[in-house]
Amino acid sequence: MKKINRIFLLFVGLMMVFLPQQSKAQYDMTLYHMTPVIQSNLSNPAFIPEYSYHFGVPGLSSVYAQMGTSGVRFNQMFTRRSDDSLVIDFDNISKNIKDKNNITLRSSIQWLNGGMKWKDYYFTFSVSEHIDANMFYSDDLINLGINGNAPYVGQTISVDPTFLKATHYREYAFGAAWDFDQQWNFGARAKMLFGKSNIYTKTLDANLTTAENTYYLTTETNMLINTSAPKSWFDGSGFSLGSDYLFYGGSFGLGFDLGATYKLDETFSFSASVLDLGYMKFDRNFVNYSNSNNIWTFEGIDPRQFEELTDDQITDRIEEIRDSLINRFDIAESWTSYTIPMTAKIYLSASYKLSDIETVSAALRSEIVNKTWRPTFTASYYRQLLPELGVIGAYTVTNRSFANFGLGAYYNIKPVQIYIVTDNIIGVFVPDAVRYANIHFGINIFLPEAKTGRTLINLD
């Protein structure tokens, strides 16, 4: 039972402790074509800012948060009673659940950020805190929990594609963009990664079969769940968030970003980038939980055992049954370091300059998580309202979500740049009613625009 609790507490801790306080590379699509904003370089290291020098306000240069779900929205999970309390609406959940659902939670904050122009190069550095969580679950698994196994008599269902990878890590990044000629820019960024905590379902296979005559439920499981977190999270030995966690070195990894831009003529330009090519090896505070080809049959619960029991006795008996069922999974512990891959992303983009102050663009982002391809498409319109003020509107399709209307703006009050952008303005105000929402804002300090004999490639 303690093993199950540790896995659950680790995931909850990653989500609840850090997400509200710390806001991975950024994943927002609308910002991609706001090239006057310095942080657009995060999505493509070939983008060159239009300034000689810049540095971000510590802790405020780039704050990002994102949530997404392809399954049930939050407001579909609950029904409000007349007394204003919320109750779980199981019928509505079953009605709205999809096949192969996923949940994504991402957040990032830049502690330090800076850059400088030197000849035909622009060098950047940053120190950032990241949380990246991806979870997949099947509709059969949810419906089994809601309706029981009666609808599946004589059938075998699989929990595939149940999967979880949640990571908190710190990133030290060093990048360089090269203004190669009038048409081409190239860029690269190397990143040292220090993993703070992680939970990763390397293997999670389970089949559940309901017998036709007896309704017995037979389960066959094969799993390996890797975890890394301070032991004091679970044993109550005086855990300190600062000295024991945030300022602790962590497990080491490496990552790389690559990018390029191409200016065909005065109107058409194209760009491409690949982010987060790399890995992290968790070799500190690790525990592995596994079982192999574990098969057992659940024959049901005899309700007569609860007769003439008090409420406290019924509660104790239910806990005994629960612990007995969990123990039958026969989960073994081991202590072996493990490596996880980063979730690589590919961006492809095209822009058309309508005038000196207007640009329309389209971008496609792709990532593969747990052998599942997740594409995102965005079309945007950028306008330079004033020399110091630019705005953008966008439409994004992602994660089975088609009603995402993004807005963004930046304002340069020399030497300060302020920006805010979102892919779904509705999600900022009513996040419980959407499947995808994010927000990204920050404050930068910049020095006068770079003066070179070559025109910088600028997609706006």
N, C-alpha and C positions, 0 to 999 in steps of 0.2 A: 504494500500500500504506500509506503514511504517513497518508493521509486516513482510511482505514478504522480504522487504529489510534487516531487521535485521537478519533474518535467513540466507539469502544469504551472507551478510557481515561477519557473524560469521564464516561460513565455509571457505570463502575466507581468512579471517584473520588467521585462524588456519593453513591453508596451506601455504600462502604466507609470513606471518610474521616470523614464527618460523622454518619452514622446511629448509630454506637456512642458518639459523644461528645456529641451534641446530641439531645436528644430533641425543622403548619399549624393555623388555628383547629382546635380539638379536634373529633373526629368520633365520639367514643364516645357510645353511645345510653343506657346505663344511668345515667350522670351527669345526663342531661337532667332527670330528675325528682327529683334530690337537691338541691332548691332551697336548703336551709340551707348547702350548700357554695357558696362565693363563685364558683367557676369554672363553675357551671352557667350563669352569665351569658354565657359564651363561645358557647354554642349558641343563646341567645336574648337579645339586648341589652335586651329589655323586662323580664327578671327583675331584681327589686330585692333585693339582699342585706338581711338583717335587722339590719344594724349601722350605726352612725353613721359609722364610719370603718373602713377596712381597708387593709392593705398586705401584700404577699407577701414571704416570705423570699427575698432575691435568689438567683435560680438554682434555687430549690426550691419556689416557690409552685405551679408547674404543670409537670410533666414527663410527657410523653406519647409513646408509641411504638405503632405499629400495623403489622401485615402481613396481607395477604389474597391469596388466589389462588382462582380458580374452576376451575383445571385440576388438574394433578397436585400432590399433597402431597409434601413433602420426603421422607417415609419411603416413598413409592411410587417415587421416582426411583433409590433405591440398594438394593443387596442386601449384607448383611454376610457376608463370607467366614468360614471356620473360624479364620483367623488374626486375626479382628476388624477387618480392613480393609474399606473400602467400595468397591464397584464400581457403575458405572451399569447399571441394569436397563432396557435398551431395550425389551424385550418388555412389561414392566409399564407403562412410560411410554406406549407405543402403545395399550395396552389401556385406560388410564384417562384419556387425553387427551379433552378436550371440544371442541365447536365454539365458536369465539369466546371464547377464554380471556383472562383478564386477571390481572395481578399488580399489587398496590398496596403501596407502602411509604410510611409517613407518620411524621413525628416532630416534636416541638415542645418548646421549653423557654422559659419566661418568665424573662427576666432581671430585669425590674421589673414590679410590678403594684400598683395602689392605687385607692382610691375613697373617696367621701365623700357623706353625705346633706346636702342643702340644700333646705329647705322640702319641696316635693313632687317633688323630683328626686334622682337618684343619679348622680353623675358618676364615670367610671372612666378609667383610662389604663393602658397596658401597653407593654412593649418585649419582643418575642419573636423567637425564631429558628425558622424553619420549613424543613422539607424535605418535598416532595410529589412522588411519582413514580407514574406510571400507565403500564402497558405492556399492549398487546393483541397477541395472536398467534393464528394459526389452527392447527387440528389438521392440515390438509394440509401446512403448512410443516414441522411437526415430523415427521410420518410420512414426508415426502419425505427428510428427513435420515437417518431411521432405516432405511427400507426401500429407498431409492433410487427411481428413476422407473419401475421395471418394473411396479408396479401401476397406473400412469397412462398406459400406452401408448395412443395415439390420443386422449388427453384433454388439456385445458388447465385448469390449476389456478391459482388466484389466491392471493396471500399476504394479501389482505384478510381481517381488519381489522388488519394489523400497524401498530402505532402506539406512539410513545413520547413522553412529556412528563415530564421530571424537572427540578425547580427547587429551588434553595436560595436563600432570601431572608430579609431582616430586616423586621420589621413594627413600626411605631409607631402605636398605636391610641388613639383618644379617643372615649369613648362617653357617652351620657346616656339614662337611663330616666326616664319621666314617670309618676307615679302620678296618672292623670287623674281618676278618681272611684272609687266603691266597686266598679265592675265592670271598668274598663279600665286597662291599662298599655300604654304605647308606648315603644319604644326604638330608638335608632340608634347606629351606630358608624362613624366614618371612619378609614381606615387609610392611612398612607403606607408604600409598599413599596419596598424597595431590593434588587433582584435581584443575587445574588452569582455564580451560575452557572446554566446551563440547557442542555438539549438538547431539541429539539422537532421532530418529524417533521411538518412542514406538509403535505407530500405524500409518499406512499410507495405507489406502485402497481406491481405486478409480476405478469406472467402467464408461466407456464412450460408449454410444449407439448412432449409427447414424440411423435416421429414413429413411425408404425405399423411401417414396414419397417426403418428404420435405427436406431431408438431414440435418434436425436439429440435433444438437449434444447435447444429454442429459448426464449430469454428476451426479454421486452419489459418495460423498466423506465422509470418516470417518477418522479423523486423530487426533493424539496427538504428538506434537513435543516438546520435552523438551530441554531447552537451559540454559547454565550458562556462563556468561562472564561479565566483568566489564561494568557497565552502561556507563562509559565515552567513550567506544568504539563507541557508537552510538550518544551521545548527544554533542560531541565536547567540553567537559568540561575539557580540559587540561590533557589528559591522559598521564601518565608516565609509560613507559614499565618497568622500574626498580622498583621504590617504590610502584607503584599501581598494579603491576602484578607479576613480577618474584620473588620479595622478599615478596610477600603477602602470608599468610599461605595456603589458599586454603581449599577445601572441603576434608574431611577425608575418607579414605578407607583402607582395609586390603587385602593382597594377600599372597599366599603361593606357593612355588615350592617344589616338592618331586622328588627324584631320587634314582636309585640303579644300580650297575654294578655287573656282575657275570663272573668270569673267570673259564671256564669249564676245561681247561687244558692249556698247553703252547702255543696252537695255536688259540683256539676259545674263544671268549669273547662276552658278550651280555650286553646291557644296556637299561634302560627305564626311562623316566622322564615325569612328568606332571607339566606344568608351568602355572602361572597366574590363580590359583584358588582363586577367591575373588570378591570384589565389591568396588565401590566408591559411596558414598552418597553426592550428590551435594545440599548443604544447604546454599549456599551463591550466591548472584547475579543471581538468577534463574528466568526464565520466561517460562511459558508453553503456547503453541499455539494449539488451538483445534477447531474442529467442529464435529458435530455428525449427521450422516445421512442427510447431506446437499444435496438437489437435485435441480438442475436448468437446464434450456434448453437454449442453444445458437442458435439463429435463423439466424446467419450470419450477415454480414455487407453490407449495401447498398452502392455501389460505387458511386451513384449519389450525396451523401452528400459531396464528395470531389470536385465536379465540381466548377469551377470558384474561387477556393481558392488559395491563395498564398502558397509558400513552407512553410513559418512559420505557416500559419494557418493549413495546412495539418499536420504538426508535432504536433501542439497543439491538433488537433482533434484525432490523433492516440493515444496520451497520455491520453486523456479523455476516449477513448474506452478501453484502457488497464487498467486504474484505475477502470473503471466501472466493467470490467470482474473480476478483482481480488477481488473487494469488494463483488461480488456475492458469493464468497466462504464462506463469513460470518465467518471469523476466530475470535475466542474469545481469550482474554488473561487471564491468571490466574497466581498465584504466590504460587506454592506448591513445596517443596523439592522433589527430586526423587533419585532413586538408579539405577545404571547401573551395569550389570555383566561384569567382565573382560572376555576377549576372551581366554578361556583355550586352551592349546596346549598339544598334547601327542606325545612323541618321542619314537620310538622303533628302536633298532640298533643291528647289528651283525657284528663282525670283525673276520678276519682270518689272522693270522700272517704267511706270506710266508717265512720270514727269520728274522734275528735280526734287519734288517733295512727296511723291506718292510711289509706293511699291506694293505689288501683289505677290504673294508667295504661296508655295505648297511644300509641305514636309511630311515625310514618312519615317516613323521610328519603329524598329523591330527589336524584340528581345525574346529569347527562348528560356523558359523556366520549366523545369521538370518535364522536358521533352514537349512542351506546349508552346506554340508560337503565339506571341501576343503583339499584334500590330496596332499602331496608332497613327491616324492621319489628321493633318491640320491644314486648313486654308486660312490665310490672313491678309489683312489690308493695313499697311502702315502709312501714316501721314505725319510730316513734319509741320506742325502748326506754327511754330516760331523757331528761330535758330536755337533756342535753349529748351524747347518743349516738343516732345514727340509722343504720339499716341498710336495704339494698335488695337484692331478688333480681329477676332479669330473664331473659327468654328472647328471643333475637334470631335472625331469619332474614335472611341476607345472603350474596351472592356464591356462590350454590348451596351454601350451608352451613346445615344445619338443626340442628346439635347445639351451640348456643352458649348456655351457661347462665352468666349474669353475676351477680356479687356486688359489693357496695360497702358502705363504712362511713365515717362521720366521727365525730370526737370533739373536743369543745370543752373544752379545759383553759384557761379564761380567763387571759390573752387570746389563747391559741394554738388554732388549728384545724388538725387533722391529718386527711387523708382519703386513701383509696385505693379504686379502682374498676376493674373489668374487665368487658367484655362476654362473655368466655369464660374461665372459671376454668381449664378444662382446658388451654387454650392457653398459660397462664402457666407451667405446669409441663412440658408436652410440646408445644412449638410446632411440632415437625416432624410431628406426627400430626393437625393440624387445618388447615382452610382459612382460618381467620380468628382472629386473636388481637390483643389490645391490653391496655395497662395505663396507668393514669393516677393519679398521686399528687402530693401537695404539702403545704405547710405555710404557713398564713396567720396574720397577727396582726390581731385585731379589737378595736375599742373598744365600749363598751356599746351595747346595742340601741337603735335609733332610737325616739324617743317622739313620736308624732304623733297628731292627732285622727282620722286616717283609718286604717283597717285596710289594711295592705299585702297585696296579692294574693300568696298563697303556695300553691303547688301541692302541697305535701306534706301 
